[in-house]
C-alpha cells in the first residue's frame, strides 16, 4: 500500500476517470504504480506517454527486449514493479 494519497477508481472524475478507464485490468483495478499519480492526473498522463515512448518506440530493440531489461533492472533494485 502506498503512503501517497490516492483517488479511488469510484471517486475519480474528469481526466482521471478517463485515464483510469483506459488502465483498468481484468480485475477492475489499476496498478498501484499508476494510482499514486492520481492527485495530479496530468502527471499520470505524462508518465504513460513517457513509458509508451520508451517501450513502444521503433528501434533496434524489440518491445519484449525492452521489457526484459526493465524486469532485470527492477529485480536488481529489488522492486516488485
N, C-alpha and C positions, 0 to 999 in steps of 0.2 A: 504494500500500500504506500502510495506517495505521501509525502508530508506537504506537498503543494496542494492548495485548494483546487478542486476540480469541479466543473459544472457537469452534473449528471446528464445522461442522454435524454431522459424525460424532461429535464428542465431547460434544455438548450433551445435557443430561438435564433432567428436570422441566419447570419453566415455560419455560425457554429452548428446549428441544426442541419444546414445543407451539407456541411463537411462531414459531420457525424453520419449522416445518411449514406454518404459515399463510402465510409470506412467501416460500416457495420459488418462484423464477421457472421458466420452462420449461427453462432450462439447469441446473436443480437447484442453484442458488446463491442467496444472499441478498445484497442490495446492501450495499456497504461502509458506507455512512452508517448502516445499521441494525446491522450486525455490531459496530461499535465500542461498542455498548451491552451487549455480551454478558456482560461480567463482572458487571453488575448488571441482570439481566433485568427487574426492576421498573421501571428507568428506560426500558428499551426499550418496555415495555408502556405507560408514561406518554407517551412520545414518540409512539407510534402513536395513542393516544387523543387527544392534543393535535392531531396532524396531521389526523386524521379529523374532529375537531370543527371545525377551521378550514376545511378544504377541502370537506367534505360537508354543512356546516350549511345550513339553509334561510336564504335572504336575497335581497337584490337582485341579487347577482352569482351567475352560474351556476358550477358546478364548473369548467367549461372556462375561464371568465374568471379565476377564482382561480388556476388552474394556469398560465395565461398570465402573470399578474402574477408568480408565483413564478419562472417561467423568465426573465422580464425582469430581475428583481432578481438572480437568480443570475448572469446574463450580465453585468450591470453590476458585480457583485462579482468577476467572473472566477472563479466557482465552477462546476465541472463538474457539480455536483448540481443 
